[in-house]
Amino acid sequence: MMPDLGRYAVEVTLAYAVSLALLATLVGWVWLRGRRVRRALADIEARAGRKG
């Protein structure tokens, strides 16, 4: 169900592929960073709970 792109089909398809790959990379990076920050925050809160 792809529209007829004529002689620019390769370029347009490549642009979509690169955009989706960059978007997936950014989503993955943000997700992994969020897990790391959540883990660090839990460690800090656990240490603060033991002290106070």
C-alpha positions in Angstrom: 0.0 0.0 0.0 2.9 2.3 -0.8 2.2 5.3 -3.1 4.0 5.5 -6.4 7.0 7.7 -5.7 8.5 7.4 -9.2 12.2 7.9 -9.5 12.5 9.1 -5.9 11.2 5.9 -4.3 14.7 4.8 -3.1 15.5 8.2 -1.5 12.1 8.6 0.2 12.1 5.0 1.5 15.7 5.5 2.8 14.7 8.7 4.5 11.8 7.0 6.2 14.1 4.1 7.3 16.7 6.4 8.7 14.1 8.5 10.5 12.5 5.4 12.1 15.9 4.1 13.1 16.9 7.4 14.8 13.5 7.5 16.5 13.9 3.9 17.8 17.5 4.7 19.0 16.3 7.8 20.9 13.4 5.9 22.5 15.8 3.1 23.6 18.3 5.5 24.9 15.7 7.4 27.0 14.2 4.2 28.3 17.6 2.8 29.4 18.6 6.2 30.9 15.3 6.2 32.8 16.0 2.8 34.2 19.5 3.8 35.3 18.2 7.0 37.0 15.4 5.2 38.7 17.9 2.6 40.1 20.2 5.4 41.3 17.3 7.2 43.0 16.2 4.1 44.7 19.8 3.6 46.0 19.9 7.2 47.3 16.5 6.8 49.0 17.5 3.5 50.6 20.7 5.1 52.0 18.7 8.1 53.3 16.2 5.8 54.9 19.0 4.0 56.8 20.6 7.2 58.0 17.4 9.1 59.1 
